[in-house]
Amino acid sequence: MNVTVEPSGPLRGEIGVPADKSISHRLAILGAMSDEPVRITNYLLAQDTLSTLEAVAAVGALVERDGDAVTIRGTGLRNAHEPDGPIDVGNAGTLMRLLPGWLAGQVGRSFTLDGDESIRRRPVDRIAAPLELMGASIEATDGRLPPVTVNGSPLHGIEYELPVASAQVKSCICLAALLADGETTIIEPEPSRDHTERLLAACGARIERSGNVLTVFNADEIELPAEVEVPGDPSSAAFMVAAGMLVPGSRLLLGACGVNWTRTGFMRIAERMGGVVVADLEEPAFEDEIPTDEPVSEVDVTSGPLVATTVEPGEVPLAIDELPLVALLGCFAEGETVVRGAEELRLKESDRIASVVEGLTALGGRAEATADGFVIEGTGGLRGGRIDARGDHRLAMLGAIAGLASAEGVEIVGAEAIDVSYPGFLDDLAALR
């Protein structure tokens, strides 16, 4: 499906923020691992997170939907059922990387996970390596790609230093650690999003943190609170923030957005570039105590002149999904915007370094890819044109925001990819014009 987004006058109004995709995934999986039912309200009803509901149902959890509320009656920590066939994760990379952590400890049962063409290009060796050190048996295509088969085995705790900060790999190890004998220590080179740690603490699991060192202990059972609400997704909100910053005369109010410090790196970068982004942002909190809640705030955005910035490697894990938007802002900023240390972008739904640079160049931007990021020369705007989403929901949404702020509009090839995370995105944009 091709969609053309024309240049816009000032964007005005209040808008809700879709439910958080990362938290929806995690709640569904932890609900399936729990001994007691959980009702999840404001669950994200998008392709990726619906794949997670289908996956946990395939291993024995009972899933009931009532609007955007989902009730999950889990199997318990060690009683996942062996499915009749492969588990289809669709396009959900988070699901592909987190679910094996739980399944690895289901002794005597085997699980094969497969997905779409994009998933089959996304490596799983970074979760396979620590799981195998814990005693798991993992079979991957060519040793590193899906489909992947997890043969449940007795697990033991390990100490593991992540080669790259990754919330998905960290979360996979955390889930496996619950089923492993002893304790498991995870060392991060940089902080990454901490939703899994917060939820495990809320489940009653024994989990400790000291700086960038996380320790998870074996558990007999876990139990989520009886009802949990998913906050708004800051990664989805970031596209509206960018739109409000780029279209002259705009003023937007975004409601009930999650402002967990490990997810608001983009907002801090946007403010540094001159954007007026007002929110009650959570302060950095990497002390020993792990919070069990997710902070929420309204976000107020106003357009204004932008200046270039440099995003250093330590900032990347806290803004990984929004870095393409930094590139877009850089096209409109004064000076040269540089992103370093973002090799992880090459392992997303598309090679996002190559895709973003080629896409922005096609729209009249001046962009250059580097081995670990990109360099954007600010020219004050974009001409417009045509951008291929390549099956990547974030690239499709970037094209839409570029269209609003461009001189001639942008045609998005493959705009249906947006449904992976934000099905109502184009309607929400139209309501603000």
N, C-alpha and C positions, 0 to 999 in steps of 0.2 A: 504494500500500500504506500503510495506516494502522497505526501501532504505538503502544501506550500504555505508558509507563514509569511505574511506581508509585513512591511514596516508599520510600526505602531506610534500613535500619539501617547501622551502620558498614561501610565498604568495607575489605576486608583482602586482602593477598596480593601476589604478584609477578606481573608481566605483561610480555610482550615488547612491543616497539613496532614497528608496521608500517614497512616500508622507506620511505625518503624519496622522496616524489613528485617534488620538484623535481630531485633528483639523478638519479632514474631517467629522467626525460624527457631530461635533458642527456646522460647516458651513451648512450642509444639514438641520439640525433642525432649525437653525436661519433663513436660507433662506426660509423655509416653513412658519415661523412666520412673515416674512417681508411683507410689502405692495408693494414693488417694486422688479422686477426680479434681480437676482444676477447670474453672471457667475463665476463659481469656476474652476480655472485652476489647473492642476496637482492634481486632486482629486484622492484619493487612490481607485483603482479598485480591491478590495479584498472582500472576502465573507462578512466580518463584515460590511464594509461601503456600500456595495451594498444593504445589508439588510436595512440600514438606508434610502437609496433612495427609496426603495420599501415601507417602512413604511410611509414616508412623502407623497408619492403618494397616499397611501391608505386613508389618511385623507384630500385629496383634492388638494395637491400641484401638479403642472405640472412640470415634470422632463424630460429634454432633454439631451441626451449624445452625445458628438462629440469627439471621442477619449477619452483622459483623462480630457476633459473639460465637466463640467456639468452646465446647466442653470436651475435654479429653479425659478418658478413663484409661490410665496406663497399665502396662503389664508388670510394673515393678522393675527394679534395677537389673535383675539377672534373668528375666523370663521373657525376653523378646522371642517371638515365634519365627521359625524359619519360613520364609515366604515361598509361594508356589513357583515363582519365577523371578526374573530380575526386577529390582526396584528402580523405577524410572524417576530420576531426579530432574528431568527436563533441562532447563537452562540454569538451575540453581547451584552455583559454585559453593555457596555456604553450606548447603545441604550435603553436597558431595564430600566436603572436607570435614564436617562435624560428625555426621552420623556414624562413620566408621569407628570413631572413638568409643562409642557405646557398644556397637556390634562386635568389636574386637574381643570383648570379654564375655561373650555369650558362648560358653564352652560347649563344643560338640555341634554347633549349628553354623551353617554357611549362608552368606548373603552376597549377592552380586548386585552392584550398583552401576547403572548406565544412564546415559542422557542424550541430549541432542548433539548435533555436529559440533557446536561450539564447546560443549563440555568435553567432548572426546579429544579436544586440543589442549585442555587445561591439565597440567601435570598434577599427580597425586603423590609424587615421591617424597615431598616434604612432610606429608603426614605419615606415609608408610615407614620412613626411617625411624622416627621415635617409637611408633607402635611396634615395630619389629624388635627394637631394643627392649621393649616391655614384655616381649614373648609372643606377640601377635603373629599370625600367618596371613600375609597380604599378597595377592597375585594381581599384577597390573599388566596391561598391554605394553609390550616392549619395556617392561620394568618400571614404567612411569606414567602411563596414560590410562584413562578409562576405556572400556569397562574394567572395573576392579572387583575382585572377589575377596571378601573378608571371611576367614575361617576362624570362628570363635575359639579362643585358647585361654588357659590360665595366664594371668598377667601379674607382673611384679613392678614395684615402683622403681623409678630411675631418677637420676639427675640429668637434665637435658638443657643445653644452651642453644637457644634458637639462633640459627645463622642469620636470619632476617626477622625483624619484628613483624609478626603476623598474628592478628587476633584469631583467625581461623585455625591456624596450626596450634596455637596456644589452647584454644577451646577444645579441639580434638583431644589433645593430651589430657586436659582437665577431666573430660568425660571418661576417658579410659582409666584415669587415676582413681576414680571412685570404685572401680572394680578390681584394682590391682592390690596385691599384698603390700603392706607397708605404706610408705609415703613417696610422693613424686614431687620433685623440685624442678621448676621451670625458670630459666633465666632469660630475660628479654634484653636485647641490646638497646632498645628504646621502648618507651611505653606505647601500647596499642589499646584499642577500644576494650573496655573492661566489663561489658554486659554479662558475660558468662560468669565472671567472679562474683558480681553482685547477685545474680540469680542463684548461684550455688550457695552463697551465704544466706539468702532468703529461704532456701530449701532446707536449711539446717545442716548442710554439709560442713565438715571441718576444713577450712581453707584459710591460709595465712599469707600475708604479704609483708615484705620488707624491701622498700625501694622497688627495684625491678626484678626481685626474686619472689616467686610465688610457690607455695607448698600446698599440695592437695593430699588429703589422707583417705585411705580406704573407708568405704561406708557400707553399712548393712542395708540402708534404704535412704531415699530422699523424698521430700514432700513439699511441693509448692504450696503457697497460700491458696485457700479455696477459691479466691477470685483475684485476678490480676488484670490491670488495664495497660495496654500498650500505648506509650506516648507517641507524639508526632515524630516523623523521621527527619532529622536534620539534613540528611543527604538529599532527600527530595525537596525540602525547604530551600536548600542552597540554590536550586535553579530559579526559584521565585526571588530569592535575595539578589541573584545576579541580574535578573530582569529589572528589578526595581532600581538597581544601581546604574544600569546601562541606558535605559530609555529616559531621555530628559523629561524633567517635570514630574516624575513618578513618586508616589508615596503609598506604600503597602504595609498592611498589618497582618502578620501571620500568627495564628492562634495555636496554643497548646503544643509547642514544639519542644522536643527533648533537647536539653542543653548540657548533657553529660560532657565533662571537660574533654574526654577522649574522643568526642565526636564533633567538636565545634572548632577544629583547627581552621576550617575554611572561613568561618566568621571572623576569626582573629586576623587572618591574612587579608580578608576583604577590608577590614577596618584600617589595616596598615597601608592599603592601597588608596585610602581616602574615602572609602564607602562609609555612609552613615548607617550603621547597623546597630540598633539599640536592643539589647536583651539582657535579662538577668542571668548572665553566664555563671555556671558553676566554677569555683576556683579549683586549681590543681589540688588533687587530694590523693597522693600516693604514700600516705603514712600507713602504719601497720593495720589500722582498722579498715575493713572493706565495707562501704555503704551497701545497704540492701534495697535502696530505692533509686529511681531515676528522676532527676530534677527536670522541671518543665517550665517554660516561660513563653510569653508572647515575644515576637520579634518585629521591630519597627524598622522599615527600610526606606531611605530617601536617596534619590539620584544625586550625582555630583561629579566633579572632575576627578580623574584617577591618576595615580602615579605608579610607576613600575616598582617591582619588588623582587627579592630573591628568596626562594623557598629552600631552606637547607635540609639535609637528610633527616635530622632529628624531628622536623615538623611533618615529614611525609606520612608516617603511620596514622597521624591524627587528622589527616585530610585526604587520604588516599583516593576516595571515591569522587572527591570534588576537584581534584587537580586539573581535569580538563576545563573546568570553569575558570580556574586561575589563568589558563592560557587564553581563554576568551576575553577575560577582563584585560589581560595584557595587550590585546589588539587595540583596545580603546584607551590605554594608559599612556602617559608621557614617559618615554624611556624604554629600557630593555628589561623584560621580565624573564627570570631564569628559575627553573626548577631542577634541583639536583637530588640524587639518591632515590629516584623513583623507579628503579628497575622493575618493581612489582607490577607496574602498569602494563608491562608487556605480557602478563599472565592473566589478564582479565578476559571479559567476553570477547574482546578483540585485543590486538596489540594496541593499547590506547595511546602509547607514545606516537606510533606511526599513524594511527587513525586520526588523532587530533591534529597533528601537524599537517597531514595531507588534506584533511577536511577544511581547516582554517585557511590554508594556502589557496584552495579552490574557491574560497569565498572572498579572496583578495587580501588576506592577511600575509604577514611576513613572519614565517615560523620555520625553525630548524630543529630537527630531532638530534639528540645526543644519545650516548649509550645508556645514560641513566636519567633522562628527562628531556627537556626542551628549552629553547631560547625563543622568545617572542619579541619582535621589534614593534613597539607601539606606533601606530600610524593615525590614531584618532578615530578609527572606525573600520567597518567592513563594507565592501561593495555588495556582497550577496552572491547568490548563485545556487549551486546544487551540492548536497552533501549526502554521501552514502552511509547509512547507519551501521552497515555490516553486521546486523543482528545484535547490536549493542544498545541497550536502552538508554544509557547515559549519553552516548554520542547522538542518538536521535533527539533527546531533549536539548542537548547543547545546540543542535541545529535550529530548533524552534526558538530558543532565546536569541541566537544570532540573527534569525530572521526578523524578530521584533525590532532589534537595534540597528539593522543594516540599512543601506540606502535603497536596495532594490528587492529585498525579500529573499527567502531561502526555501528551496524545494528539498524536502527530506525523503530520500529513497529508503524504504523499509521502515516507515514510521510505526508500524505495528509492534516493533520491539519495545516501545514505551510501556506496553501492557505488562511487561515483566515486573515492573516495580510501581508504576503510577498510572493506572488505567484512565483516570479522569484528567490527566495533565493538560491536554489541549483544550478541553472544556473549561478548566479552571483559568487558563490563560485568556481565553476568549471573554470570560466574565469580567476580567479586569480592564478590558480595552474600552 
